[in-house]
């Protein structure tokens, strides 16, 4: 393994090494998940190093300055942070408890666009109460007019999923980089689905996949949803795949992390409409 100041690009063969750290130090943030790191690697260009026996990840995306994620470990963390900030001017996606413990010496700024939305799985399954009236009504409208079945996603269905992604993106008004990355990351997730031990579920209408979702375990009580795609011509289908995927695959987890909104107004409104239990607030740490 590379020791600082040497770095190594993230590869599929690093999965076991990363998981050792994430199992020993269960993560709160969606970035600390090998499936996320690997599928986004062509965009974030992640490299890693070992510093004071801590796992340190450096991201260099094209749309923002390079940054380290918080070090994963427990050995000489304050010294490790200082070394990271001497190398790169920013430590980003730091959760609030980390900042409270180690951020006193640094400038800390809330990064609202990258805060994770976390929901009770029971809320997403049951949709109880007046606040979910709209979700239930849309689901009823879909199920009344469209016989469907839920199915665990299978490798032979991946090509059909990618076709749906193309149709889904054609209906969106995302920025160009978001559309490109959605395609690339979804393609990586499907190509490496079994190697990454991802879990997927799909809604079939007339034996055709019209919605699917992909996720995996984040920590012992939380699953993370990486992707959720639904054919926009079916009203209520997006709400249905959200409900069915959690009900069938993640009901034994207390929480569901549905990642960030990236500052996109439509995505923020959609995530807020499901009434998160809490946000995992994330901060940028930098030298004053």
C-alpha positions as CSV (number, residue, x, y, z in Angstrom):
1,X,0.0,0.0,0.0
2,X,1.3,3.5,-0.7
3,X,2.7,5.5,2.2
4,X,2.5,9.3,2.2
5,X,3.7,11.1,0.1
6,X,3.1,8.4,-2.4
7,X,-0.4,7.9,-3.8
8,X,-2.1,5.2,-5.7
9,X,-5.2,5.5,-8.0
10,X,-8.2,3.5,-6.8
11,X,-8.7,0.2,-8.6
12,X,-11.2,-2.6,-8.2
13,X,-8.5,-4.8,-6.5
14,X,-8.4,-2.2,-3.7
15,X,-11.9,-3.1,-2.6
16,X,-11.0,-5.5,0.2
17,X,-8.4,-3.1,1.7
18,X,-10.9,-0.2,1.7
19,X,-13.6,-2.3,3.3
20,X,-11.3,-3.3,6.1
21,X,-11.1,0.4,7.1
22,X,-14.8,1.1,6.6
23,X,-15.8,-1.9,8.7
24,X,-13.5,-0.9,11.5
25,X,-14.5,2.7,11.3
26,X,-18.2,2.7,10.1
27,X,-18.8,5.7,7.9
28,X,-21.6,8.3,8.1
29,X,-21.0,9.9,4.7
30,X,-21.9,8.4,1.4
31,X,-18.4,9.1,0.0
32,X,-16.9,6.5,2.3
33,X,-18.2,3.6,0.4
34,X,-16.1,1.7,-2.1
35,X,-18.9,1.4,-4.6
36,X,-19.3,5.2,-4.7
37,X,-15.5,5.8,-4.9
38,X,-15.0,3.3,-7.7
39,X,-18.0,4.2,-9.9
40,X,-17.2,7.9,-9.7
41,X,-13.4,7.4,-10.2
42,X,-13.3,8.8,-13.8
43,X,-14.8,12.0,-12.5
44,X,-13.3,12.4,-9.1
45,X,-9.9,10.9,-10.0
46,X,-9.4,9.5,-6.5
47,X,-6.0,8.5,-5.2
48,X,-5.2,7.2,-1.8
49,X,-2.3,7.0,0.6
50,X,-1.6,5.7,4.1
51,X,-0.6,8.4,6.6
52,X,-0.1,7.6,10.3
53,X,-1.8,4.3,9.6
54,X,-4.9,6.3,8.4
55,X,-6.5,5.9,5.0
56,X,-6.4,9.3,3.2
57,X,-8.3,9.9,0.0
58,X,-7.5,12.7,-2.4
59,X,-10.1,13.7,-5.0
60,X,-9.4,15.9,-8.0
61,X,-12.7,16.5,-9.8
62,X,-12.8,19.0,-12.7
63,X,-15.4,21.3,-11.3
64,X,-13.9,22.2,-7.9
65,X,-10.4,22.4,-6.3
66,X,-8.7,19.2,-5.2
67,X,-9.6,18.0,-1.7
68,X,-8.9,15.3,0.8
69,X,-11.8,13.4,2.5
70,X,-11.5,13.2,6.3
71,X,-8.8,10.6,7.2
72,X,-10.2,7.2,8.1
73,X,-8.6,5.9,11.2
74,X,-7.8,6.9,14.8
75,X,-4.1,7.4,14.9
76,X,-2.6,10.9,15.2
77,X,-5.6,12.4,13.5
78,X,-4.8,16.1,14.2
79,X,-1.3,15.6,12.8
80,X,-2.7,13.8,9.8
81,X,-5.2,16.6,9.1
82,X,-2.4,19.2,9.2
83,X,-0.2,17.1,6.8
84,X,-3.2,16.8,4.4
85,X,-3.9,20.5,4.5
86,X,-0.2,21.3,3.9
87,X,-0.5,19.1,0.8
88,X,-3.9,20.3,-0.5
89,X,-5.7,23.4,0.7
90,X,-9.0,21.8,1.6
91,X,-10.4,18.8,3.5
92,X,-14.0,18.4,2.4
93,X,-17.1,16.3,3.1
94,X,-16.2,16.3,6.8
95,X,-19.2,15.3,9.0
96,X,-20.2,17.5,11.8
97,X,-19.0,15.3,14.7
98,X,-15.6,15.1,13.0
99,X,-15.5,18.9,12.8
100,X,-16.5,19.3,16.4
101,X,-13.7,17.0,17.5
102,X,-10.9,18.1,15.2
103,X,-11.8,21.3,13.4
104,X,-11.2,23.9,16.1
105,X,-7.9,25.1,14.5
106,X,-9.4,25.5,11.1
107,X,-11.9,27.5,9.1
108,X,-15.1,25.3,8.8
109,X,-17.7,26.1,6.2
110,X,-21.0,24.1,5.8
111,X,-21.2,22.5,2.3
112,X,-25.0,22.3,2.0
113,X,-24.9,21.0,-1.6
114,X,-23.1,17.8,-0.4
115,X,-25.0,17.1,2.8
116,X,-26.5,13.6,2.8
117,X,-30.3,13.1,3.2
118,X,-31.0,10.3,5.6
119,X,-34.5,8.8,6.1
120,X,-36.1,6.2,8.3
121,X,-36.6,3.1,6.2
122,X,-40.0,2.6,7.9
123,X,-41.0,6.1,6.6
124,X,-40.1,5.2,3.0
125,X,-41.9,1.9,3.2
126,X,-45.1,2.9,5.0
127,X,-45.5,6.5,3.8
128,X,-47.8,7.1,6.8
129,X,-49.4,10.4,7.6
130,X,-50.7,13.5,5.8
131,X,-47.2,14.6,4.8
132,X,-47.0,11.6,2.4
133,X,-50.5,12.0,0.9
134,X,-49.1,13.0,-2.4
135,X,-46.7,10.1,-2.6
136,X,-49.4,7.6,-1.8
137,X,-51.8,9.1,-4.3
138,X,-49.3,8.9,-7.1
139,X,-48.5,5.3,-6.3
140,X,-52.2,4.4,-6.2
141,X,-52.7,6.1,-9.6
142,X,-49.8,4.1,-11.1
143,X,-50.9,0.7,-9.6
144,X,-54.5,1.3,-10.7
145,X,-53.7,1.6,-14.4
146,X,-50.5,-0.5,-14.7
147,X,-50.0,-4.1,-13.6
148,X,-46.4,-4.4,-12.4
149,X,-44.0,-6.7,-10.6
150,X,-41.0,-6.0,-8.5
151,X,-37.9,-8.1,-9.2
152,X,-34.4,-8.2,-7.8
153,X,-32.1,-6.9,-10.5
154,X,-30.3,-9.5,-12.6
155,X,-27.1,-9.1,-14.7
156,X,-28.9,-10.1,-17.9
157,X,-31.1,-7.0,-17.5
158,X,-28.3,-4.4,-17.4
159,X,-28.5,-3.5,-21.1
160,X,-32.2,-2.8,-20.7
161,X,-31.3,-0.6,-17.7
162,X,-28.8,1.4,-19.7
163,X,-31.4,2.0,-22.4
164,X,-33.8,3.3,-19.7
165,X,-31.0,5.6,-18.4
166,X,-30.7,7.1,-21.9
167,X,-34.4,7.8,-22.0
168,X,-34.5,9.1,-18.5
169,X,-31.7,11.6,-19.1
170,X,-33.4,12.8,-22.3
171,X,-36.2,14.1,-20.1
172,X,-34.0,15.9,-17.6
173,X,-32.7,19.5,-17.6
174,X,-29.4,18.7,-15.8
175,X,-26.2,20.5,-16.5
176,X,-24.0,18.7,-19.2
177,X,-21.5,17.4,-16.7
178,X,-24.2,15.9,-14.5
179,X,-25.7,14.0,-17.5
180,X,-22.3,12.8,-18.6
181,X,-21.4,11.6,-15.1
182,X,-24.8,10.0,-14.6
183,X,-24.2,7.9,-17.7
184,X,-20.6,7.0,-16.8
185,X,-21.2,6.2,-13.2
186,X,-24.3,4.1,-13.9
187,X,-22.4,2.2,-16.6
188,X,-19.5,1.5,-14.2
189,X,-22.0,0.3,-11.5
190,X,-23.7,-2.1,-13.9
191,X,-20.5,-3.3,-15.5
192,X,-19.0,-4.1,-12.1
193,X,-22.3,-4.9,-10.3
194,X,-21.3,-8.3,-9.0
195,X,-17.7,-7.5,-8.2
196,X,-18.8,-4.5,-6.1
197,X,-21.5,-6.7,-4.4
198,X,-24.2,-4.1,-5.2
199,X,-27.9,-4.7,-4.7
200,X,-30.5,-3.7,-7.3
201,X,-34.2,-3.9,-7.7
202,X,-36.5,-3.2,-10.7
203,X,-40.1,-2.5,-11.5
204,X,-41.3,-4.3,-14.7
205,X,-44.4,-3.3,-16.6
206,X,-45.4,-5.7,-19.4
207,X,-42.2,-7.6,-18.7
208,X,-40.1,-4.5,-19.5
209,X,-37.9,-2.7,-16.9
210,X,-39.4,0.8,-16.4
211,X,-37.6,1.6,-13.2
212,X,-34.6,0.4,-11.2
213,X,-32.6,1.3,-8.2
214,X,-29.1,0.4,-6.9
215,X,-27.6,0.5,-3.5
216,X,-25.5,-1.2,-0.8
217,X,-24.7,-1.3,2.9
218,X,-23.1,1.9,4.3
219,X,-22.8,0.9,7.9
220,X,-24.5,-1.6,10.3
221,X,-27.8,0.4,10.5
222,X,-27.7,2.3,7.2
223,X,-28.0,1.4,3.5
224,X,-27.1,3.9,0.8
225,X,-29.0,4.4,-2.4
226,X,-26.6,5.2,-5.3
227,X,-29.1,5.4,-8.2
228,X,-32.8,5.5,-8.8
229,X,-34.2,5.7,-12.3
230,X,-37.8,5.7,-13.4
231,X,-39.4,6.1,-16.8
232,X,-40.9,9.7,-16.6
233,X,-43.9,8.8,-18.7
234,X,-45.4,6.8,-15.8
235,X,-46.7,9.1,-13.0
236,X,-46.1,7.5,-9.6
237,X,-43.5,5.1,-10.8
238,X,-40.6,7.0,-9.2
239,X,-42.5,6.9,-5.8
240,X,-43.2,3.2,-6.3
241,X,-39.6,2.1,-7.0
242,X,-38.4,4.2,-4.0
243,X,-40.9,2.3,-1.8
244,X,-40.5,-1.2,-3.2
245,X,-36.7,-1.1,-3.2
246,X,-36.5,-0.3,0.4
247,X,-39.3,-2.6,1.4
248,X,-37.8,-5.6,-0.5
249,X,-34.0,-5.1,0.1
250,X,-33.4,-2.7,3.0
251,X,-36.2,-3.2,5.5
252,X,-33.8,-4.6,8.1
253,X,-31.8,-1.3,8.1
254,X,-33.0,1.5,10.3
255,X,-31.8,4.3,8.0
256,X,-31.6,5.0,4.2
257,X,-28.9,7.4,3.0
258,X,-30.0,8.9,-0.3
259,X,-26.9,11.0,-0.8
260,X,-26.7,14.7,-1.8
261,X,-28.6,17.1,-4.0
262,X,-25.5,18.7,-5.6
263,X,-27.2,22.0,-5.3
264,X,-29.7,21.1,-8.1
265,X,-33.1,22.7,-7.2
266,X,-35.2,19.9,-8.6
267,X,-33.2,17.3,-6.8
268,X,-33.3,19.2,-3.5
269,X,-37.0,19.6,-3.7
270,X,-37.5,15.9,-4.4
271,X,-35.3,14.8,-1.5
272,X,-37.0,17.3,0.9
273,X,-40.4,16.1,-0.2
274,X,-39.7,12.7,1.5
275,X,-39.1,14.5,4.8
276,X,-35.6,13.3,5.9
277,X,-35.1,12.1,9.4
278,X,-31.9,14.2,9.4
279,X,-29.1,15.5,7.2
280,X,-25.5,14.5,7.6
281,X,-24.1,18.0,7.6
282,X,-20.7,18.1,5.8
283,X,-18.1,20.8,6.1
284,X,-15.0,22.1,4.3
285,X,-12.0,22.6,6.5
286,X,-9.2,24.9,5.4
287,X,-6.4,26.9,6.9
288,X,-7.4,30.4,8.0
